[in-house]
Amino acid sequence: MLILHNARITTLDPSRPAASALVIDGGRVVAAGGDELLDSFPFAQRQNMGGRFILPGLTDAHIHLQYYALGLQKVDCETATLDECLRRVAERARATPPGEWVLGHGWNQNTWPDAPQNGFPSAADLDRIAPHNPVYLTAKSLHAGWANRAALEAAGITASTPDPKDGVLQRGPSGQITGILLESAMKLVGEAVPKPGVDEIAGAIAAAQPILWQMGLTGVHDFDGRDCFAALQLLHSQGGLKLRVTKSIPLELLPHAAALGLRNGFGDDRLRIGSVKAFMDGALGPRTAAMLQPYEREAENRGILNMDSEELFEHGRLAAESGLGMAVHAIGDRANHEVLEAFARLRRFEQERGLPARRHRIEHVQLLHPADAHRLAELDVIASMQPIHAISDMEMADRYWGGRAALAYAWRTQLDANARLAFGSDAPVESPNPFLGLRAALTRRRADGAPGPEGWRGEQRLSLAEALSGFTAGAAYAAGMEDRLGQLAPGFYADLIVLAKDLFTCHPDSLLEMRPAAVMIGGDWVWQS
């Protein structure tokens, strides 16, 4: 038994929001209170926290754990210019034996002042700097890829290769392949890249855990695939998984999961089954998000819709009957509309069949039509959103969505409608640092202060308590663990972070550099600075 005392504790427990001491036993909180706990538990080990601040541990409700972990080994292509991106790739290529792949992630042509006139780079750019290696770089959005000729040849892609369903092989004026692959076309090159084994993925996740702890994360909801799940199981069986992971099931594996009888919550409180993940559309960056009306200045482009509400409902019906909720990626207003139509049918289906109302989610909810703004709350659908996206995407949203962006990344609109919010990062699309997400939710401003004191469309800002709830109670509810995560209350897990500064009184810009002094998961200190 352990007592943390001389602390300033924000419990997030409505019945006792503040405390100065915490009693922990068996990985859970036994009591929260004041110095009287020292007398009540005289034989407990004591740890003086020196007046530091304690909060419940934070959960990233949308991360790609395998992509993030392996991405730490890739070329960082999130650069201010195209030239700098090419310089980094060239440096890696020089250190890579001929014929071996050079992989990178993070490029965003929308932010490059030296990008070509059509916005996108080309295979020729990479051919010049890496003529002896296949090169494949995924975009920051994870919805576009950039390959050189060697990579295209390794994938068997030629000018006669047709566009796959729900994907585009970008072509030049004469029909030649440019090297840019959108949406499902990415798989053509992705499948040619040597696959890491489960052991390698597990090792990468193990190496990534301390980095995530140092950011204040004690749990994540993962949206990668089968290999990631296998790696997490391996790591867990070896005693190496310390993060609490809620693991999604890819849509293509739903029939297998249903046949096996897998349900939400199967597993334990370290690794458990979450929702079935489906993709409704693309993303804003490559302008593949599905729109009701065309993109600004692109009269023929309404993005890519992967399925309609009818098809999604059929998937959702199988999931609901099997005891599984749906988590559906939807960015554009048309994609979100189709998902809401499917969920409305699914709620009726659940009622007619006497099924429990599953905890369905929309991942991202980046743009809504005004008529759909209140429907997540009405349907009790979780708005799984990533505050940090707003400050990365604000210029693109205004450029390509125009006035429609008034309901982009609209956390305040959702909260005021009584929708449930669960916050994450979509890492490696963005940094998984939840303090950056908190600051984005509070200010809607970039680190340099842009676009100004009120932030971008500042009417959508949240208070710190509201934003913090998205990374604690909201994420716990989305995982079906609200009775034991997200608070520091009796019976809840002793998952907590220790801070030197008071989150509730410091300037929002302090969040840019904030890091925990210590992190505890299940009563064990996993990180101490």
Secondary structure as UniProt FT lines:
FT   STRAND          2..5
FT   STRAND          8..10
FT   TURN            14..15
FT   STRAND          18..19
FT   STRAND          21..25
FT   TURN            26..27
FT   STRAND          28..33
FT   HELIX           36..40
FT   TURN            42..43
FT   STRAND          45..48
FT   TURN            50..51
FT   STRAND          53..56
FT   STRAND          58..63
FT   HELIX           65..71
FT   TURN            72..73
FT   STRAND          75..76
FT   HELIX           82..94
FT   TURN            98..99
FT   STRAND          102..107
FT   HELIX           109..111
FT   TURN            113..114
FT   TURN            117..118
FT   HELIX           123..129
FT   TURN            131..132
FT   STRAND          135..139
FT   TURN            140..141
FT   STRAND          144..147
FT   HELIX           149..154
FT   TURN            155..156
FT   TURN            159..160
FT   TURN            165..166
FT   STRAND          167..171
FT   TURN            173..174
FT   STRAND          177..183
FT   TURN            184..185
FT   HELIX           186..190
FT   TURN            191..192
FT   HELIX           198..213
FT   TURN            214..216
FT   STRAND          217..222
FT   HELIX           226..237
FT   TURN            238..239
FT   STRAND          244..250
FT   HELIX           251..253
FT   HELIX           254..260
FT   TURN            264..265
FT   STRAND          271..279
FT   TURN            284..287
FT   TURN            296..297
FT   TURN            299..300
FT   HELIX           309..321
FT   TURN            322..323
FT   STRAND          326..330
FT   HELIX           333..352
FT   TURN            353..354
FT   STRAND          361..364
FT   HELIX           370..372
FT   TURN            373..374
FT   HELIX           375..379
FT   STRAND          382..385
FT   HELIX           387..401
FT   HELIX           402..407
FT   HELIX           411..416
FT   TURN            417..418
FT   STRAND          421..423
FT   HELIX           434..443
FT   TURN            447..448
FT   TURN            450..451
FT   TURN            453..454
FT   TURN            456..457
FT   HELIX           458..460
FT   HELIX           464..471
FT   HELIX           473..478
FT   TURN            479..480
FT   TURN            482..484
FT   TURN            490..491
FT   STRAND          496..499
FT   TURN            503..505
FT   HELIX           508..512
FT   STRAND          518..521
FT   TURN            522..523
FT   STRAND          524..528
//
